[in-house]
Amino acid sequence: MASIFSKIIAGEIPCHKIAETADYLAFLDIFPVQKGHTLVIPKKEVDQFFDIEDDQIAGLMVFAKRVATAIKKTFPCERVGSAIIGLEVPHAHVHLIPINQLKDMSFEQPKLKIDHSELAQIAAKIVANLK
């Protein structure tokens, strides 16, 4: 069965897209822990991150680095934290989150409630910093 991420890739579910290549997609998390929280995924559906082929995992991380650089330009922060958890959706993904302290990255804190118009504005700002 296709994951929600596969449905996003297929265009069946809309997303706030940040960047895309033939193999990878980055889009805003609609239940973020911080503004700018972005998910980076391989387009090939693989459940477990470490089951991704070596060349694809390397490409995914290079793609994520480009996205993280744009996030840092958009949200002044100490760094962009990354996390690979994999329990929420059975499709490998990397969380990129602008942080200033460790607790900014806690998935135990309440998720932010950001409406789609603000998410669209955030996405546009990050996209502008990809250039």
LOVEXDREN-721917 format. One record per residue: residue number from 0; x, y negated, z of N, C-alpha, C in turn; residue in one letter. Coordinates in steps of 0.1 Angstrom, whole numbers. Each point is the difference from the previous one (the first is absolute). Layout:
REM residues N
 seq   n_x   n_y   n_z  ca_x  ca_y  ca_z   c_x   c_y   c_z type
 NUM     X     Y     Z     X     Y     Z     X     Y     Z    A
...
REM end
This chain:
REM residues 131
 seq   n_x   n_y   n_z  ca_x  ca_y  ca_z   c_x   c_y   c_z type
   0     8    12     0    -8   -12     0     9   -12     0    M
   1    -4   -10    -8     8   -13    -1    -1    -8    13    A
   2    11    -5     4     0    -9    12    -5   -14    -4    S
   3    -3    -8    10    -5   -13    -2    11    -8    -9    I
   4    12     3     3    11    -7    -8     0     4   -15    F
   5    -3    13    -3    -1     4   -13   -12    -7    -7    S
   6   -11    -3     7   -11    -7    -5     3   -15    -2    K
   7     9    -5     8     5   -14    -2     8     0   -13    I
   8     9     9    -1     9     1   -12    -9     1   -13    I
   9   -10     8     1    -9     2   -12    -9   -12    -2    A
  10     0   -10     9    -9   -11    -2   -14     2     4    G
  11    -3    11     7   -13     3     5    -4    -7    13    E
  12    11    -5     7    -2    -8    12     9   -12    -2    I
  13    -5   -12     2     8   -12    -2    11    -1    11    P
  14    10    -8    -3    11    -2    10     5   -14    -2    C
  15     8    -5     9     7   -13    -1    14     4    -4    H
  16     2     1   -13    13     5    -6    11   -11     2    K
  17    11     6     4    12    -9     1    10     3   -11    I
  18     2    12    -4     9     4   -10    -3    14    -5    A
  19     4     2   -13    -3    14    -6    10     3   -11    E
  20     4    12     0     8     5   -11    -7    13    -5    T
  21     6     7   -10    -6    12    -4    -1    11    11    A
  22     9    -1     9     1    10    11    -4    -4    14    D
  23    -1   -13     2    -3    -4    14   -10   -12     0    Y
  24    -6    -1    12   -10   -11     2     2    -5    14    L
  25    -1   -14     2     0    -6    13   -13    -9     1    A
  26    -7     1    11   -12    -7     2    -2    -3    15    F
  27    -8   -10     3    -2    -4    14    -8    11     7    L
  28     3     2    12    -8     8     9   -12    -8     4    D
  29   -12     6    -2   -12    -8     4    -3     1    15    I
  30     8     8     7    -1     0    15    14    -2     5    F
  31     5   -12    -2    14    -3     4     3    -1    15    P
  32    12     2     3     5    -3    14     5   -14     1    V
  33     5    -5   -12     5   -14    -1    -4    -5   -14    Q
  34    -2   -13    -1    -2    -5   -14    11     3    -9    K
  35    -2     4   -12    10     4    -9     3    15     0    G
  36    -6     8     9     2    14     1    -3     6   -13    H
  37    10     7    -6    -2     5   -14     3    15     0    T
  38    -7     7    -8     3    14    -2     7     3   -14    L
  39    10     8     0     7     3   -12    -1    15    -2    V
  40    -5     4   -12    -3    14    -2     5     5   -14    I
  41     4    13    -1     2     5   -13   -13     3    -7    P
  42    -1    -2   -13   -12     3    -7    -3    15     0    K
  43    10     8     0    -2    14     0    -4     4    14    K
  44   -11     7     1    -6     4    13     8    11     7    E
  45     7    -4    10     8     9     9    -4    -3    14    V
  46    -4    10     7    -5    -2    14    11    -5     9    D
  47    11     8     1    11    -3    10    11    -7    -7    Q
  48     4   -11     7    11    -9    -6    12     8    -4    F
  49     5     9     9    12     7    -3    -1    12   -10    F
  50   -12     1    -6    -3     9   -11     2    -7   -13    D
  51     2   -13     0     2    -7   -13    13     4    -5    I
  52     1     2   -14    13     3    -6    10   -11     3    E
  53    13     4     1    10    -9     4     1   -13    -9    D
  54    -1     2   -13     1   -12    -9   -12    -9     2    D
  55   -11     5     3   -12    -8     2     0    -7    14    Q
  56     5     7    10     1    -6    13    10   -12     0    I
  57    11     2    -8    10   -11    -1    -7   -12    -8    A
  58    -7     3   -10    -7   -10    -8   -10    -8     9    G
  59    -7     8     8   -11    -6     8     7   -10    10    L
  60    11     4     6     6    -9    10     6   -12    -7    M
  61     5     1   -12     5   -12    -7   -11    -9    -3    V
  62   -12     6    -4   -12    -8    -3    -4    -7    13    F
  63     0     8    11    -4    -6    13     9   -11     4    A
  64    12     1    -3    10   -11     4    -4   -13    -7    K
  65    -3     1   -13    -4   -12    -7   -13    -6     6    R
  66    -9     8     4   -13    -5     6     3    -6    13    V
  67     9     7     8     3    -5    14     7   -14    -1    A
  68     8    -2   -10     7   -13    -2   -10   -11    -2    T
  69   -11     3    -8   -10   -10    -3    -9    -2    12    A
  70    -2    10     8    -8    -1    13     8   -10     9    I
  71    13     2     2     8    -8     9     0   -14    -5    K
  72     0    -3   -13     0   -14    -5   -14    -6     3    K
  73   -10     8     0   -14    -5     2    -3    -2    15    T
  74     4     9     8    -2    -1    15    13    -1     7    F
  75     4   -12     4    13    -1     7    -1     9    12    P
  76    10     9     1     0    10    10    15     4     2    C
  77     2     7    12    13     5     3     4    10   -10    E
  78    -9     9    -4     2    10   -10   -13     6    -5    R
  79     1     8   -10   -12     8    -4     3    14     4    V
  80    -9     5    10     1    13     5    -6    10   -10    G
  81     5    12     0    -6    10    -8    -3    13     8    S
  82   -10     6    -3    -4    12     7    -6    11   -10    A
  83     4    12     3    -6    11    -8    -7     9    11    I
  84   -13     0     0    -7     8    10    -7    12    -7    I
  85    -9    -4    -9    -6    11    -8   -12     7     6    G
  86    -6    -5    11   -11     7     6   -13    -5    -5    L
  87     0   -13    -4   -13    -7    -4    -6     5   -13    E
  88     9     2   -10    -5     3   -13     9    11    -6    V
  89    -5    11    -5     8    11    -5     7    -4   -14    P
  90     7   -11     0     7    -4   -12    12    -8     6    H
  91    12     4    -4    12    -6     6     0   -15    -2    A
  92     4    -8    10     0   -14    -1    10    -6    11    H
  93     4   -12    -4     9    -8     9    -8   -13     4    V
  94     0    -2    13    -5   -13     5    11   -10     1    H
  95    -2   -12    -6     9   -11     1    -7   -11     8    L
  96     5    -4    11    -6    -9    10     9   -12     4    I
  97    -4   -12    -2     9   -11     5    -1     0    15    P
  98    12     0     7     1     1    14    10   -10     6    I
  99    -2    -4    12     9    -8     8     5     7    13    N
 100    -9    10     4     4     8    11    -6    14    -2    Q
 101     4     9     8    -4    14    -2   -15     2     1    L
 102    -6    -7    10   -15     2     2    -8    -4   -13    K
 103     6    -9    -8    -7    -4   -13    -3    12    -9    D
 104     8    10     2    -1    12    -9    -9    11     7    M
 105    -5    -2    11    -8    10     7   -13     3    -7    S
 106    -2    13    -3   -12     4    -6   -11     3    10    F
 107     3    -2    13    -9     2    11    -8   -13     3    E
 108     5   -11    -5    -7   -13     2   -12    -1    -9    Q
 109   -10    -8     4   -11    -1    -9     3    -6   -14    P
 110    -6     6   -10     3    -4   -14    -6   -14    -2    K
 111     6    -8    -8    -5   -13    -3   -13     1    -9    L
 112    -9    -9     1   -12    -1    -8     2   -12   -10    K
 113     4     3   -12     3   -10   -10   -10     2   -11    I
 114    -7   -11    -4   -10     2   -11     7     1   -13    D
 115    -7     5   -10     6     2   -13     5   -12    -7    H
 116    -6   -12     2     5   -12    -6    14    -4     6    S
 117     2     2    13    13    -3     6    10    10    -4    E
 118    -4    13    -1     9    10    -5     5    -3   -14    L
 119    -9    -5    -9     3    -4   -13    10   -11     0    A
 120    -1   -10     9     9   -11     1    14     5     4    Q
 121     0     9    10    12     6     5     7     7   -11    I
 122    -7     8    -8     6     8   -11     6   -10   -10    A
 123    -7   -10    -3     4    -9   -11    13    -7     5    A
 124     2    -3    13    12    -6     5    12     9    -1    K
 125    -3    13     4    11    10    -1     4     2   -15    I
 126   -10     1    -8     3     2   -15     8   -11    -5    V
 127    -3   -12     4     8   -12    -5    14     1     5    A
 128     3     6    11    14     1     5     7    12    -6    N
 129    -7     8    -8     7    11    -7     9    -5   -12    L
 130    -4   -11    -4     7    -6   -12    15    -3     3    K
REM end
